[in-house]
Amino acid sequence: YYSMVLNLKTAIKKLEETGHTVNMQGFIWIQGESDALDDKTANEYEKNLSKLIMHLRTEVVKQDDLTVILGVDEQHYLVVERPIVLEAHKKIAQRDTNIIYTTMYGLPKADKTHLTPSGLIENGHRIYSAYKIASNTMLSGSKKSTFADHSEYVGGAVDEPGSVSPVS
C-alpha cells in the first residue's frame, strides 16, 4: 500500500507540474486472500482495510467521498477457510454509500489463485459496472457527469482462445 501511495503521489505531482488537473474518480482494491492465512490477520482485516480507505481518502487524495470498489476472491481456499475477510469487504461497503463490493464468484480460474484471461476480462467488466452504479448513485439529482457516463463497455482487449468475445 505505501509503495503504491508513493508512486501515486509522484505520478500526480508530475501530471500537475505539466499543467494537468488531477481529479481522482475512484480506487479499486482487490485483495484479502493472504490476510485469510491465519486467524489473527483475518480478524484484524476489517479494521485494517477501513483504516487504509480512510488514510487514502483523507491523507492521499484528500477526497472524503472517493468511490472505492472492493473485491476479494471468494473461491480462494484461504477465504473459504476464513470467510471473515469476505464479510469485512461486505460490511465496509454496507456502511459507506461510496464503497461498493464486487464479486469474483464464478469467474474461471487458471489455478487456485489466478483468473484465466476470460476471467480477468469478466472481472474488469464487473468492476466497470460497479463504478457506473456507484457514480450514478452519487450523482443522482446532480447535473455532474463522470468519465463512465460517456463511455460504454464494448468488449475485451485480450484476443486469446477462451477469452470473452467482444460485445457490440
N, C-alpha and C positions, 0 to 999 in steps of 0.2 A: 504494500500500500504506500509506504513512504517513498519508495523509489518511483512509483507511478506519479505521486503528488509532485515530486521534484521535477520529473520530466514534463508534467502538465504545466506547472508554473513557468518553466523555461520556454515551452512552446508558446504559451500565452504572451509572455514578455516579448519574444521575438516577433510575433504577429503584431502586437501593439506598437513596437518600435518601427515597424514598416508601414504604419498608418492604418492597420486594420482594427476594427472594433470586434471584440470577442464577447459573445453572448451565449453562455452555456445553455443548451436546451435540455440536456438530460445526462444521466450517468447510468451505466449498465454494470451490474455486479452479479456475475455468475460464479459462485464459489460456495464452499462449505463442506465439500466431501472430506477433505483432510481434517477438518475440525471435528468430524464424527469418528475419528480414530480412537478416541478414548472418552470415558465419561466426563472427566474434568473439562476438557476443551468443549465438548458438546454442550455441557451445562452452562458454560460461560458464553456460548456463541451469540445468543440473543443480545446480551448486554454489550458484547464487543462490536457486533455489527451495528447496533444502534449508535454507539459512540463513533464508529467510523463514519456513518452517514452524517451525524451531527458535525463532526470535525470537517468533513468535506464541504458541507453547506456553509458553515459559519466561518471557517478559517481559510479555506482554499478558494472556493468560487464566490463566497460571500453572497449567497442566494438561498435564503431560508426555505423557499418553496421549490427548489430544484427537483425536477422529476427524476425519480430513481426507479429503475427496472431491476427487480431481483429475480434470481433463479438459482436452482441447485438441482443436481441430477438425482431425482427421487429413486431411480433404479440402481444407483451406485450401491454396492454391497455394504459400505460403511453407513450410508444414510438409511438403508433398510434396517441395519442393526441398531442405529441410534437416530430415530426419526425426530428427535428433539431439534436437530439442526433444521430440518424441513419446516417444522412447526414454527421455529423462530422467524424464518422468512415470511411465513403467512401472517403471524401476529404483528410483525413490524408493518407489513403492508396494510393490515386492518386498522392500525392506529393512525395512519397518515394518508390523507387523500392524494398526496403527490407521490406516493410509492405504490407500485403495482407489482404483484408476483406473477411470474410466468412459469409455466410447467414445461418440463422436458420429458414428461411421461410419454412413453410410446415411440419416442424417436429411435430410429435404428442405430445400433451401436456396432462399432468395428471390434471392440473388445470390452472388457469390464468397465473401462473408464471413458474411452473416446467415441465420439459420434462418427458415423460414416459421412462422406461428403453430402449425401442427400439429407442426413440428419442435421448437419450443420446448416444447410440451406433452410430447412424447415424451421429450425430454432431461430434463425435470423428473421424469418417471416413472422414467427410468434412474437419476437421482441419488437419488431416494427409495428405490428398490430397493437401490442400493449402500449407502445408510445403514442400511437394515434388516439387510443382510448383515453390515456392519461392526459394528453394535451387538449383534447376536445372537452374533457370533464373540467379541466382548469379554466378553459376559455369560454365555457357556456355563459351566455349573456354578455360576452365581450366581443368587440369587433377586431381584436388582435388575431393574427394568424401566425402559424408556425411553418417551418420548412415542410413538416409532414402534411400540412393542409394542401400543399401544392405538389405533392408527389404521389406516386402510385406504385405499388409493388407489381412488377411485370415478370418476375422470374429470377432464377438463379444465375450466378456468374460462373458457375462451375459446369463445364460440359464434360461429364465423365459417366461411364456406364453406372447405372444405379442412382444417378442424381435426379432431382426433381426436374421435370420438363417445364419450360417457361409458360407462364400464363399470359394470354393475350388480352 
